């Protein structure tokens, strides 16, 4: 392999970091690449799961001969940690090595530790610099963690699967399947990348979903949580017989009801959250965060999606567009109404994927 540039090394580190998404929350996904003094590839690593080695240590363990580290260059997507937690300080470990430089992607957003890891390296006479030109990729990589740290909020993603003409079902309610099997598999993988999956009460009644992770790389590998938006708390009368209740541990089930039901009797001992369904979804971000739901993937239905969109109470929208034209049906924007063009949402496209004959578009607010 020929010598690598800073950009090539950091892009590889980003690719490594993505392998940990869904397994490391509330920690960030982090990747690391190490080049020798001549900038040839030595090793790569990533933070694999909560409590395991951080990316830098994972990469370092793959280098058998420490002589190779003389004058080496380390690339890491996030500032090496300075503090001792579940794992030792990566900055302190790197400071003990004969490396030449550390190139980082983003500073640690935690105000208690930001810059401290970099200072440890500088004090050890190691060159430190921030990568240029990849900020968008790095921000997208750690978007959930960054919002958690900067605002103490849950990161909320919406998912829509529609036809070319924006319908999520036929007039009869038939909706299986508008998108291809590959698109559905991609969506299911996304479910595993977030701490919890949510649906509205209408979808709960119609589909009786379990919302657990039944296949793919996340199957049986993480403690997934579920959220049900049930304005009138009607599900509490029947939830014991639902797939949602039968397929998930009780402590992982969260029901969001309207604030007017604050005195509701919670016989089953489920997690009950309260918010104003008309204009209080922004406040829900902090409640979810306090319940250790740091990221939430909302799969519908149309009413729930419209509430989050109209209140601008979300961070990302995944739109899966199938190749079908349904004509008159159920539009996912049927409950959305803006009084003028200036009030409408103008989202920013951050990713797109071709999935057989379908397309996935990811937008940030």
LUMGU-230678 format. One record per residue (C-alpha): z, x, y. Coordinates in steps of 0.02 Angstrom, whole numbers, plus 50000, padded with zeros to 5 digits. Last residue first. Layout:
# residues N
ZXY/...
//
This chain:
# residues 365
504954834050995/504284844650854/502784839250751/502314843150572/500634836850511/500294835150325/498504831550272/497734822150127/496204825050017/497014839149918/498534843550024/497924852050183/499424858550280/499894858050465/501274865950566/502044865950742/501134851650829/502104847250988/502494829051022/502034819051177/503134803651172/502674788851280/503484785251449/502014791351555/500844779851458/501804764751519/502964751151457/503224758851286/503374748751126/503844753950950/504234740650820/502494741250741/502464760250741/502494762550551/501114749650539/501204736550401/499494729950352/497824724850425/496554738150380/497064749250235/495964764650263/496374777750131/496314796750146/498194799050160/499074805550315/500784813450289/501704814450456/503254825450461/504214822450623/505474834850691/506984834550808/507574816550813/508524805150932/507124801751055/507874784251073/506184776051041/505844788250898/507514785950811/507434767050824/505604766550770/505964776850614/507394765350565/506314749950588/504814757350495/505774762250339/506014776450319/506134793650237/507444801650350/507824820050310/509514825450381/510154842850425/511924849150455/512794835550356/514544842950356/515344826150402/515664833250576/513804837050591/513394819050543/514564812950679/513794824750808/512014818850776/512574800650775/512864800950962/510984801950990/510794786350883/511784776151008/510504765051093/510284748850997/511084753850831/512724758250918/513524770150794/514804770550654/514944781750501/515694776550335/515954789150196/516314779450036/518064774549980/517474760049874/518614747349960/518044751650137/518634736350233/517704735050398/518714737450557/517354747450644/516064733950610/515514731950792/515014750350788/513484746350683/513424754050510/512964771150439/513384772750254/513664790150181/513614793949994/514044811749940/515874807949902/515334794449780/514294806349675/512494800849669/511364792349542/512354776349509/512724772949692/510934774949755/510254766949597/511164751249650/512474741049556/513974748149649/513034745749814/513114726949809/514404721049935/514424737450031/512544735450057/512814721850187/513594733750313/512744724250456/511764739150524/511434747550356/510704764850379/510994773350211/511344792050198/511254803150044/511984820150003/511314833949890/512434846249799/511134858949748/510304866349595/510064851549478/508254849849537/507954860449692/506444870149625/505484854449581/506064838349503/507294823949517/508154827149682/509214811849725/508694797849841/509144784749708/507974771749781/508164752749761/506374750549824/506414734349924/508274732649959/508544750950003/506934751050105/507604736650209/509314745050224/508574760650301/508314777150213/509154794250218/509094811150131/510434824550152/510684843350171/508834846750199/507624857850103/507764846949948/506934832250032/505534843750088/505164847049904/504974828249880/503744827550024/502694841349947/502704831949781/502144816149869/500724825549955/500174832749787/500224815549706/499054809149840/499524797349983/499434778449997/500174775249825/501074764249796/501204754249959/501064735649917/502004725450047/500784710950043/500124715750215/499724732650139/500934747050167/501274762250278/499804758750395/499234771350526/497344769550515/497124785250410/498444778450290/500264782650310/501694793150243/503054795650375/504524807750370/505814810050507/506844825950528/508584826550606/509544842550640/511414838650646/512244843950807/513494857250860/512344861351009/511844879650995/512504883250822/511864867750733/510244868150832/509924886150779/510394882750599/509154868350584/507734877750669/507914893950569/506104896150515/505384886250660/506254897850785/505594913150693/503794906750687/503844902050872/504624918750922/503314929250834/502484938350979/503744952351004/505024959250882/506704963850957/507234982050959/508634993050895/508595011950872/510075017950769/511315029550856/512805022250761/513425014050922/511725005750935/511944998250763/513664991250801/512984984750967/511604974950877/512884966450767/513914961950919/512434954351012/512914936450977/514574935750880/515664922950970/514184915151061/513414910350892/511544910950927/511304927050824/509874935850913/508154932450845/506834942850755/507614959850725/506904977450713/508154990350651/507775008750670/507975026250598/508985023650439/510245036450377/511445022750317/513235018950372/512655008150518/511684997150396/513294992150308/514184988750472/512754977650531/512734968450366/514564963650382/515324959250213/515044942350128/515974925850129/516524930850304/516654947950386/515844948250557/514444958650633/512964949550558/511254957850567/510214949450704/509024937050624/507294939250545/507674956750480/506574972250482/507324989050431/506445005750466/506835021250363/507195038450436/508115043650278/508165028050170/507145035550029/508555047950000/509605032949951/508705032649782/508885016149690/508215004349823/508294986449760/510104984449814/509564987449994/508474971849995/509874960049941/511064968950060/509904965550208/509554947550156/511374942450141/512174943549972/512754927049895/514034914949967/512764901350010/511164904649916/509694916849911/509834926450075/508244936650067/507584953350007/506194965950028/505964983949971/505125000650005/503494997050095/502695011750185/503135014450367/503085033650357/504985034250371/505135021250233/504945002650261/506294989650227/505984970850237/507304957450265/507324938450261/508574925850328/508804907250299/510254902050411/512004898050346/512574879850340/511584878850228/510994892650109/510064883449969/508834872150059/507844886350136/508144902350037/506334905949989/505834903950172/506734920350211/505504930450107/504014923750205/504914927650368/505234945450307/503384947150264/502934941350439/504174954150506/503364968450410/501604963450464/502144961950645/502994978850650/501464987050573/501374992050390/500815008550313/499535006650172/500005000050000/
//
